[in-house]
Amino acid sequence: MALGALLILVLAAASFALGRRRALALAPAGGAKLRSLPGYYGWYAALWCLLPMLAVVVVWMSVAPSLLDGATLRALPEEVKGATPPEIALLLNDVRNLASGNITTRPDDPNIVLAAERYAELRKHGRLATLALAGLLALAGSARALRRIQPEFAARERVERTVRVVLMACATLAILVTVGIVFSLIVETFRFFDRVSPGEFLFGLHWSPQTALRADQVGSSGSFGAVPVFAGTLLITGIAMLVAVPVGLLSAIYMTFYAGSRVRSFAKPLLEVLAGVPTVVYGFFAAITVGPQLRALGGALGLDVASESALAAGLIMGIMIIPFVSSLSDDAITAVPQAMRDGSYGLGATRSETIRQVILPAALPGIVGAFLLAVSRAVGETMIVVMAAGLAANLTANPLEAVTTVTVQIVTLLTGDQEFDSAKTLSAFALGLVLFCVTLCLNLVALGVVRRFRERYE
């Protein structure tokens, strides 16, 4: 794949250079003038080289999995082909893993080994054929574009039209992907509700999704009351917002009105560095440092603090969200017209009175939008909760106890080789649909508030 990407870039760059050079060479002939700038002729040649290659690569990536799986399955013994569809799917997954050098469940099975060798060989030949075909089409497209380059050729219009089509295709693809995600969630959620009633899921007070995979297997019958999961999500999100909202808002006010230029140029980038720290680092910090410290402090005060608690996860999540709240609040505050500040100062108001009575009320829609977007960010966090709050679905309002969230349960339910026809696995899609609806509503409210703010001051 790296070789293919390099080939695409090299051929596109060469086509651009040749197209531009040909346009410059034709410009002085007979005193003719180019209809477009030389760069547009280069981009025209580069696009005719690039787009056919990308089309071939996209087609191969779309059809390769089914073609390789079908060819591999046909090469397997007849007794293996007679297996059930789930067993065949698991077998093909082992073949793909072994061909990629990953761990499989049956590494010593000779059928799996032979199938993996055939799979790797077919994949290699397919990639080479795709690369060769893409190169030939790229050369043909580049040659066609170079032949069409003439002084009177409208290269700029052609390039801009092509770019518009590409942008429209990308926008359409984004919409279709979103629709596909929502549709898949809805379909799998209805399959889950065929096994578990919506009332039990939305209002049940006990969450234990473990079920027996086979009729002869001992296991739990499963309990899918999601209220403890929703409650844990709200508890941790609430603690995070209690940390992030005041600290983020006050830091934005300080950076805007009180900090000098030297302090702001140093402190603001330093604060925003927190946004670039991976969430797993925050999770390590919460599990190794904050959690034990809270437990020791609680023991000194006579409180029973769990080793994994909602308080530890909420505190660290709040610290992670501080740059998000601070940056958006700073943008909302600085967008308030300078004339409003000058008018307040002209009436004799102090700086603090201007902030409280003029700036914050005027910037309130933008600040509220920042808070709602921060809530969406907190609701979707997973890694910190896994490492600091645990997996126990406890229905409690005590921040010193272990709780879990929707995103953590989704990860837990879909980890490993799962049977996608059981209520346990399908419950992850129901949780995902609820999370999607909640975050969508929050984002819509936030965008509506911010839009009102922009219409007022732009």
ZAMARGU-4260 file (C-alpha; in steps of 0.2 Angstrom, whole numbers, plus 5000, padded with zeros to 4 digits):
<rodrens>
0) 5000/5000/5000 | 5014/5012/5004 | 5022/5008/4986 | 5005/5012/4978 | 5003/5028/4987
5) 5021/5033/4982 | 5017/5029/4964 | 5001/5039/4964 | 5010/5054/4971 | 5025/5053/4959
10) 5014/5051/4944 | 5002/5065/4949 | 5017/5077/4952 | 5025/5072/4935 | 5009/5075/4926
15) 5007/5092/4934 | 5025/5097/4929 | 5023/5091/4911 | 5006/5100/4909 | 5013/5116/4916
20) 5028/5115/4905 | 5018/5111/4889 | 5007/5126/4893 | 5022/5137/4895 | 5030/5131/4879
25) 5014/5134/4869 | 5011/5152/4876 | 5024/5162/4865 | 5020/5152/4849 | 5013/5164/4836
30) 5010/5177/4850 | 4996/5167/4857 | 4990/5169/4875 | 4985/5156/4887 | 4967/5156/4892
35) 4971/5150/4910 | 4986/5152/4921 | 5000/5138/4918 | 4996/5130/4935 | 4978/5126/4929
40) 4985/5116/4914 | 4996/5107/4926 | 4982/5103/4938 | 4971/5097/4923 | 4985/5084/4918
45) 4987/5079/4937 | 4968/5076/4939 | 4967/5065/4923 | 4982/5055/4930 | 4976/5055/4948
50) 4957/5051/4947 | 4958/5035/4936 | 4971/5028/4949 | 4960/5032/4964 | 4945/5024/4955
55) 4954/5008/4952 | 4961/5008/4970 | 4943/5011/4978 | 4936/4997/4967 | 4949/4985/4972
60) 4947/4989/4991 | 4928/4987/4989 | 4928/4971/4980 | 4944/4963/4987 | 4937/4956/5003
65) 4923/4946/4995 | 4933/4940/4981 | 4947/4934/4992 | 4935/4926/5004 | 4926/4917/4990
70) 4942/4911/4982 | 4949/4905/4999 | 4932/4896/5003 | 4932/4887/4986 | 4950/4880/4990
75) 4944/4872/5007 | 4940/4854/5009 | 4921/4849/5006 | 4919/4844/5024 | 4924/4862/5029
80) 4912/4870/5017 | 4897/4861/5025 | 4899/4871/5041 | 4886/4883/5047 | 4888/4901/5042
85) 4894/4907/5059 | 4908/4893/5059 | 4913/4898/5041 | 4914/4916/5046 | 4925/4912/5061
90) 4936/4901/5049 | 4938/4915/5037 | 4943/4927/5051 | 4956/4914/5057 | 4963/4913/5039
95) 4964/4932/5037 | 4972/4934/5054 | 4985/4920/5050 | 4989/4928/5033 | 4992/4945/5041
100) 5003/4937/5055 | 4991/4939/5069 | 4985/4927/5082 | 4972/4914/5078 | 4961/4902/5087
105) 4968/4887/5077 | 4986/4890/5072 | 4990/4872/5070 | 4975/4867/5058 | 4983/4862/5041
110) 4967/4868/5032 | 4969/4885/5040 | 4987/4886/5036 | 4985/4881/5018 | 4970/4893/5016
115) 4980/4907/5024 | 4995/4904/5012 | 4983/4904/4997 | 4974/4920/5004 | 4991/4929/5006
120) 4996/4924/4988 | 4980/4930/4980 | 4980/4946/4990 | 4998/4949/4984 | 4994/4946/4966
125) 4978/4956/4967 | 4988/4971/4974 | 5001/4970/4960 | 4987/4969/4947 | 4978/4983/4954
130) 4994/4993/4955 | 4999/4989/4937 | 4981/4993/4930 | 4981/5010/4940 | 4998/5014/4933
135) 4992/5011/4915 | 4976/5021/4917 | 4986/5035/4925 | 4998/5036/4910 | 4984/5035/4898
140) 4974/5049/4907 | 4990/5060/4908 | 4994/5057/4889 | 4976/5062/4885 | 4976/5078/4895
145) 4993/5083/4888 | 4986/5081/4870 | 4972/5092/4874 | 4982/5107/4881 | 4981/5121/4869
150) 4982/5140/4872 | 4964/5142/4869 | 4959/5127/4881 | 4949/5132/4896 | 4959/5123/4909
155) 4953/5133/4924 | 4934/5129/4920 | 4938/5111/4918 | 4948/5110/4934 | 4936/5119/4945
160) 4921/5109/4938 | 4931/5093/4942 | 4935/5099/4960 | 4916/5104/4963 | 4911/5086/4958
165) 4924/5079/4969 | 4919/5090/4984 | 4900/5085/4981 | 4905/5067/4980 | 4914/5068/4997
170) 4899/5077/5005 | 4887/5065/4998 | 4898/5050/5004 | 4899/5058/5022 | 4880/5059/5022
175) 4878/5042/5016 | 4890/5035/5029 | 4880/5044/5042 | 4864/5037/5036 | 4872/5020/5035
180) 4878/5021/5053 | 4860/5026/5059 | 4852/5013/5049 | 4863/4999/5055 | 4860/5005/5073
185) 4841/5005/5071 | 4841/4988/5063 | 4851/4980/5076 | 4842/4989/5090 | 4825/4982/5083
190) 4833/4964/5083 | 4838/4967/5101 | 4820/4973/5106 | 4813/4957/5098 | 4822/4948/5113
195) 4821/4961/5126 | 4806/4973/5129 | 4810/4992/5127 | 4802/4995/5144 | 4814/4983/5153
200) 4829/4991/5144 | 4825/5009/5147 | 4818/5007/5164 | 4826/4991/5172 | 4837/4993/5187
205) 4849/4979/5185 | 4862/4977/5171 | 4870/4960/5169 | 4871/4956/5150 | 4880/4939/5152
210) 4870/4925/5143 | 4873/4907/5139 | 4879/4905/5122 | 4872/4887/5120 | 4858/4877/5127
215) 4869/4865/5136 | 4880/4879/5143 | 4878/4886/5161 | 4877/4904/5161 | 4866/4919/5166
220) 4849/4922/5158 | 4854/4940/5156 | 4847/4956/5163 | 4846/4971/5152 | 4840/4986/5163
225) 4851/5000/5157 | 4846/5013/5171 | 4862/5009/5181 | 4873/5012/5165 | 4864/5028/5161
230) 4865/5034/5179 | 4884/5031/5179 | 4886/5041/5163 | 4877/5055/5170 | 4886/5055/5187
235) 4903/5055/5179 | 4898/5068/5166 | 4891/5079/5180 | 4907/5078/5190 | 4918/5082/5174
240) 4907/5097/5170 | 4909/5103/5188 | 4927/5104/5186 | 4928/5109/5168 | 4915/5123/5167
245) 4921/5135/5181 | 4940/5132/5178 | 4938/5134/5159 | 4927/5149/5159 | 4937/5158/5173
250) 4953/5154/5163 | 4945/5161/5147 | 4940/5177/5157 | 4958/5179/5164 | 4966/5176/5147
255) 4955/5189/5139 | 4954/5203/5151 | 4968/5201/5165 | 4983/5192/5157 | 4996/5203/5149
260) 5002/5199/5131 | 5017/5189/5137 | 5007/5179/5150 | 4994/5175/5137 | 5006/5170/5123
265) 5014/5158/5136 | 4999/5152/5146 | 4986/5149/5132 | 4996/5137/5122 | 5002/5128/5138
270) 4983/5126/5143 | 4978/5120/5126 | 4992/5107/5126 | 4980/5097/5138 | 4969/5095/5123
275) 4983/5085/5113 | 4986/5073/5127 | 4980/5055/5123 | 4965/5050/5134 | 4975/5034/5139
280) 4988/5045/5147 | 4974/5053/5157 | 4967/5036/5161 | 4984/5030/5168 | 4986/5046/5178
285) 4968/5043/5185 | 4971/5025/5189 | 4989/5026/5196 | 4989/5043/5205 | 4972/5051/5207
290) 4963/5035/5212 | 4975/5029/5226 | 4976/5047/5233 | 4957/5049/5234 | 4956/5032/5243
295) 4970/5037/5255 | 4962/5054/5258 | 4945/5045/5261 | 4953/5033/5273 | 4960/5047/5283
300) 4943/5055/5284 | 4934/5039/5288 | 4926/5037/5271 | 4925/5021/5261 | 4932/5025/5244
305) 4933/5012/5231 | 4949/5009/5221 | 4940/5013/5205 | 4927/5027/5208 | 4917/5039/5198
310) 4925/5054/5207 | 4942/5049/5200 | 4936/5047/5183 | 4926/5063/5183 | 4940/5074/5190
315) 4952/5068/5176 | 4939/5069/5163 | 4935/5087/5168 | 4954/5092/5167 | 4954/5084/5150
320) 4939/5095/5144 | 4946/5111/5152 | 4955/5117/5136 | 4939/5113/5126 | 4928/5124/5137
325) 4941/5138/5138 | 4945/5139/5120 | 4926/5140/5115 | 4922/5152/5129 | 4937/5163/5124
330) 4930/5164/5106 | 4913/5169/5112 | 4919/5182/5124 | 4931/5190/5111 | 4917/5190/5098
335) 4908/5203/5108 | 4909/5220/5099 | 4923/5231/5106 | 4910/5245/5106 | 4900/5237/5120
340) 4915/5237/5131 | 4920/5255/5127 | 4902/5260/5131 | 4902/5252/5148 | 4919/5260/5152
345) 4912/5277/5146 | 4898/5275/5158 | 4910/5273/5173 | 4909/5254/5175 | 4924/5245/5181
350) 4932/5230/5172 | 4924/5218/5184 | 4907/5226/5182 | 4909/5226/5163 | 4913/5208/5163
355) 4898/5203/5174 | 4885/5215/5167 | 4890/5217/5149 | 4902/5204/5142 | 4895/5188/5150
360) 4877/5192/5146 | 4881/5196/5128 | 4892/5181/5126 | 4880/5169/5135 | 4874/5160/5120
365) 4891/5156/5114 | 4896/5150/5132 | 4881/5139/5133 | 4885/5131/5117 | 4903/5128/5123
370) 4896/5119/5138 | 4884/5108/5129 | 4897/5103/5116 | 4909/5099/5131 | 4895/5088/5139
375) 4894/5078/5122 | 4913/5076/5123 | 4912/5070/5141 | 4897/5058/5137 | 4907/5049/5123
380) 4923/5047/5133 | 4928/5028/5136 | 4947/5026/5140 | 4947/5036/5156 | 4931/5027/5163
385) 4938/5010/5159 | 4954/5013/5169 | 4948/5024/5183 | 4929/5020/5186 | 4928/5001/5182
390) 4915/4990/5174 | 4903/4988/5188 | 4885/4994/5184 | 4880/5000/5201 | 4865/5011/5202
395) 4871/5024/5215 | 4873/5043/5216 | 4888/5041/5228 | 4904/5047/5218 | 4915/5037/5229
400) 4909/5020/5222 | 4913/5011/5206 | 4901/5014/5191 | 4901/5012/5172 | 4896/5021/5157
405) 4887/5018/5140 | 4903/5019/5130 | 4912/5007/5142 | 4898/4994/5141 | 4898/4995/5122
410) 4917/4991/5121 | 4915/4977/5134 | 4901/4969/5124 | 4909/4969/5108 | 4927/4964/5113
415) 4933/4947/5106 | 4924/4935/5095 | 4906/4938/5098 | 4890/4929/5092 | 4880/4943/5083
420) 4864/4935/5086 | 4863/4935/5105 | 4854/4948/5116 | 4871/4952/5124 | 4879/4958/5108
425) 4864/4966/5101 | 4862/4976/5117 | 4878/4986/5113 | 4868/4993/5097 | 4854/4998/5108
430) 4866/5007/5120 | 4874/5015/5105 | 4858/5021/5098 | 4853/5029/5114 | 4870/5037/5115
435) 4869/5043/5097 | 4852/5051/5101 | 4858/5060/5117 | 4873/5067/5109 | 4864/5072/5093
440) 4851/5082/5103 | 4865/5090/5113 | 4875/5095/5097 | 4859/5102/5089 | 4855/5112/5104
445) 4873/5119/5105 | 4873/5123/5086 | 4857/5132/5088 | 4863/5142/5102 | 4879/5146/5093
450) 4870/5151/5077 | 4859/5163/5086 | 4875/5171/5094 | 4883/5172/5077 | 4868/5180/5069
455) 4867/5193/5082 | 4885/5199/5081 | 4892/5195/5064
</rodrens>
